[in-house]
Amino acid sequence: MTTDKWAAWLQHRRDGGDAGIRAEFAAVLAAYRDGVLDRARIAAGDTVLDVGTGTGLLGFGALERVGADGRVVFSDISADVLEACRSAAAGDERCSFVLAGADDLSGVRDASVDVVMTRSVLIYVPRKAEAFAEMLRALRPGGRLSVFEPINRFGADGRLFGLDMTPVAELAARVVAAYPVVEAMVDFDERDLMRLVREAGFREVVMDYRAEADVTGPPIADWDALRHTAPNPLAPTYAEAMAAALAPDEQRQLEAYVRGMVARGEPTRRTSAHVHLAAVRP
């Protein structure tokens, strides 16, 4: 069965089908999940809306906190993603599913939920103001919003694989250029999010911002696995980008350089930023 781009990325292209990369992601995602859930202050009996649920990371985590009388609404723009979550829910009557984008949650009634939460969703939404307005509409008075978003404008340094590509800089630059520019991913920063959530009508807004610049990270463990991963659902895998940007002999040159760095255990370096944001509907 063919799946859409969102489901295909979550199920395979994000980690290239590699168990080691999947395990690394799992630890990072668990920390982000807990940060969102803790800031949402979910209580037993709450109704929680997970916007852009993806694999249900937040939604299934919320189920553990709402208790027997609570509910979790899983919403996503992808029917394939929702079907996978429905299957994972295994008939749990506390779960419901709504096919909807973040900027049009019309399938969710006004003032019907106690918590709205989302993780790494607004980076794909051009109409961010409308998304915050929809989240406010869905919340009951006193309801809580909890959001996690990467700030890609800060982290977009053009580095490939987190490695020093100076000896093959021209080849690496062409591979980077093969990735499409998704305006929604880079058209905002933490100040824009603060402004948007306040303009939507939220109050008691608290933002936790974390940035890292040129921080040493672990070496690449498996280049053959990494080359078959894609950084987001709208992007090619590294292997696809190299094939599109480079001639066969150039691909071999670039890969030989990377494999040498990997064999020597050269550390990676990262520059990134993200925010956790929490707010309340008056």
Disulfide bonds with the S-S distance in Angstrom:
none
